[in-house]
Amino acid sequence: MRILITGAFGQLGFALNDVLSDKFDVIRTGRVIPSGLKGIGLNIQDKIYLNEVIAATSPDLIINLAAMTDVDACERNPEIAKEVNIAGFQHICDSFKGKIIQLSTDYVFDGKNGPYKEDDPVCPISVYGKTKLASEKLIFEHSSDNLVIRGNVLYDDSSYTKASFLNWVVESLRNNQNIKVVNDQFNNPTWTRSMADIIELCIYKNVNGIIHWGDLDHVSRYDFAVMIAEKYSLKSSLIQPISTEELAQEADRPLQSGLITEKISKMLNVIPPSIDDCLSVIIEKNNQ
Ligand SMILES: NC(=O)c1ccc[n+]([C@@H]2O[C@H](COP(=O)([O-])OP(=O)(O)OC[C@H]3O[C@@H](n4cnc5c(N)ncnc54)[C@H](OP(=O)(O)O)[C@@H]3O)[C@@H](O)[C@H]2O)c1
């Protein structure tokens, strides 16, 4: 099977390529290809070129990771967010007849009473959430066989990742810097490898519809930072809790959010890993 990934040089893209490239013919595309890596330059806003790439590569499946993911930048530039996250995704639907997997987010919910199940009512409170929800509607107009996987707070330790929460916490504490982390935004942080493994299983089992995937622990961002500090034997006292109101981010955030993964856990007979287990694997890998 040939799989074309858009946005393949982002945070999740690297983990997904690691998991899929042994078993499938993976075509990595990205707006910018990092030097030394192989891939096809592809901006999903360029419909004509997107058509050409799809025609030239004939994929069996497209996994769309390309998105404007900076939630505050989306709030500042709603038109650009719509162009990338909605119109860009529409181009993929228009150019490709086969199955599409789209990554979406818990930001489609308002965060009043999470964690959420797949059929809980959606009510996004940010431009980012609204654009991702719009893409969820488009995908099922294209085909009911398609799949939306909602994730939340993806993290990894890749040096390629522009805004890795894990790297930011570790680097700041190693440099003895104080950091402020919100203590009232709750989710279930998810290692990109865990998400990539689920995507692989969904491909094998040909899962369709909407599913939620997130790792085991439902914690605040502050709790997560403290867990990272303890696991890396760094000073957690440098982490100061701050409320969302005090932090005054540009876009509203769902506070009591996160994802219930029961549906896919039962369907695929899988258990989400704990943060502690994921961090242990990351640390062990880095020590090798
Ligand atoms: N990160 C999370 O916590 C999270 C949670 C839930 C869902 N998701 C979803 O998961 C997917 C992957 O997220 P991620 O964490 O890997 O984000 P990411 O690191 O920001 O990766 C997104 C990639 O999309 C690329 N991109 C942006 N605009 C594009 C365009 N017009 N054409 C082609 N590529 C474009 C970006 O390239 P540039 O670097 O050049 O901008 C980047 O490489 C996204 O759909 C996101 O909405 C993420």
The ligand as an SDF file (V2000), in Angstrom:
LIG
                    3D

 48 52  0  0  0  0  0  0  0  0999 V2000
    0.0480   18.9560   18.3700 N   0  0  0  0  0  0  0  0  0  0  0  0
   -1.0550   18.6260   19.0040 C   0  0  0  0  0  0  0  0  0  0  0  0
   -1.1410   18.6910   20.2340 O   0  0  0  0  0  0  0  0  0  0  0  0
   -2.2460   18.1400   18.2170 C   0  0  0  0  0  0  0  0  0  0  0  0
   -3.3720   17.7300   18.9190 C   0  0  0  0  0  0  0  0  0  0  0  0
   -4.4750   17.2620   18.2040 C   0  0  0  0  0  0  0  0  0  0  0  0
   -4.4410   17.2370   16.8290 C   0  0  0  0  0  0  0  0  0  0  0  0
   -3.3470   17.6540   16.1670 N   0  0  0  0  0  0  0  0  0  0  0  0
   -3.3750   17.6110   14.6990 C   0  0  0  0  0  0  0  0  0  0  0  0
   -2.4060   16.6820   14.2610 O   0  0  0  0  0  0  0  0  0  0  0  0
   -1.8510   17.1000   13.0270 C   0  0  0  0  0  0  0  0  0  0  0  0
   -0.3320   17.1310   13.1250 C   0  0  0  0  0  0  0  0  0  0  0  0
    0.0230   17.9990   14.1870 O   0  0  0  0  0  0  0  0  0  0  0  0
    1.5210   18.2330   14.6200 P   0  0  0  0  0  0  0  0  0  0  0  0
    1.5480   18.2710   16.0940 O   0  0  0  0  0  0  0  0  0  0  0  0
    2.4200   17.3250   13.8950 O   0  0  0  0  0  0  0  0  0  0  0  0
    1.6890   19.7450   14.1060 O   0  0  0  0  0  0  0  0  0  0  0  0
    2.9340   20.4620   13.4440 P   0  0  0  0  0  0  0  0  0  0  0  0
    4.1970   20.0030   14.0650 O   0  0  0  0  0  0  0  0  0  0  0  0
    2.6020   21.9130   13.4480 O   0  0  0  0  0  0  0  0  0  0  0  0
    2.8880   19.9090   11.9600 O   0  0  0  0  0  0  0  0  0  0  0  0
    1.9940   20.4110   10.9910 C   0  0  0  0  0  0  0  0  0  0  0  0
    2.7300   20.4100    9.6970 C   0  0  0  0  0  0  0  0  0  0  0  0
    1.8570   20.9520    8.7070 O   0  0  0  0  0  0  0  0  0  0  0  0
    2.6420   21.7800    7.8820 C   0  0  0  0  0  0  0  0  0  0  0  0
    1.8270   22.7410    7.1590 N   0  0  0  0  0  0  0  0  0  0  0  0
    1.3000   23.9020    7.6060 C   0  0  0  0  0  0  0  0  0  0  0  0
    0.6390   24.5150    6.6180 N   0  0  0  0  0  0  0  0  0  0  0  0
    0.7830   23.7390    5.5180 C   0  0  0  0  0  0  0  0  0  0  0  0
    0.3630   23.8440    4.1810 C   0  0  0  0  0  0  0  0  0  0  0  0
   -0.3440   24.8850    3.7610 N   0  0  0  0  0  0  0  0  0  0  0  0
    0.7010   22.8680    3.3000 N   0  0  0  0  0  0  0  0  0  0  0  0
    1.4350   21.8090    3.7080 C   0  0  0  0  0  0  0  0  0  0  0  0
    1.8820   21.6620    4.9560 N   0  0  0  0  0  0  0  0  0  0  0  0
    1.5530   22.6070    5.8550 C   0  0  0  0  0  0  0  0  0  0  0  0
    3.6080   22.4560    8.8220 C   0  0  0  0  0  0  0  0  0  0  0  0
    4.6760   22.9870    8.0890 O   0  0  0  0  0  0  0  0  0  0  0  0
    5.4000   24.3220    8.5710 P   0  0  0  0  0  0  0  0  0  0  0  0
    6.2700   23.8640    9.6790 O   0  0  0  0  0  0  0  0  0  0  0  0
    6.0980   24.7750    7.3490 O   0  0  0  0  0  0  0  0  0  0  0  0
    4.3110   25.2590    9.0230 O   0  0  0  0  0  0  0  0  0  0  0  0
    3.9910   21.2940    9.7180 C   0  0  0  0  0  0  0  0  0  0  0  0
    5.0710   20.5800    9.1860 O   0  0  0  0  0  0  0  0  0  0  0  0
   -2.4670   18.4790   12.7250 C   0  0  0  0  0  0  0  0  0  0  0  0
   -3.5480   18.2730   11.8490 O   0  0  0  0  0  0  0  0  0  0  0  0
   -2.9980   18.9390   14.0690 C   0  0  0  0  0  0  0  0  0  0  0  0
   -4.1240   19.7690   13.9150 O   0  0  0  0  0  0  0  0  0  0  0  0
   -2.2350   18.1000   16.8340 C   0  0  0  0  0  0  0  0  0  0  0  0
  1  2  1  0
  2  3  2  0
  2  4  1  0
  4  5  1  0
  4 48  2  0
  5  6  2  0
  6  7  1  0
  7  8  2  0
  8  9  1  0
  8 48  1  0
  9 10  1  0
  9 46  1  0
 10 11  1  0
 11 12  1  0
 11 44  1  0
 12 13  1  0
 13 14  1  0
 14 15  2  0
 14 16  1  0
 14 17  1  0
 17 18  1  0
 18 19  2  0
 18 20  1  0
 18 21  1  0
 21 22  1  0
 22 23  1  0
 23 24  1  0
 23 42  1  0
 24 25  1  0
 25 26  1  0
 25 36  1  0
 26 27  1  0
 26 35  1  0
 27 28  2  0
 28 29  1  0
 29 30  1  0
 29 35  2  0
 30 31  1  0
 30 32  2  0
 32 33  1  0
 33 34  2  0
 34 35  1  0
 36 37  1  0
 36 42  1  0
 37 38  1  0
 38 39  2  0
 38 40  1  0
 38 41  1  0
 42 43  1  0
 44 45  1  0
 44 46  1  0
 46 47  1  0
M  CHG  2   8   1  16  -1
M  END
$$$$
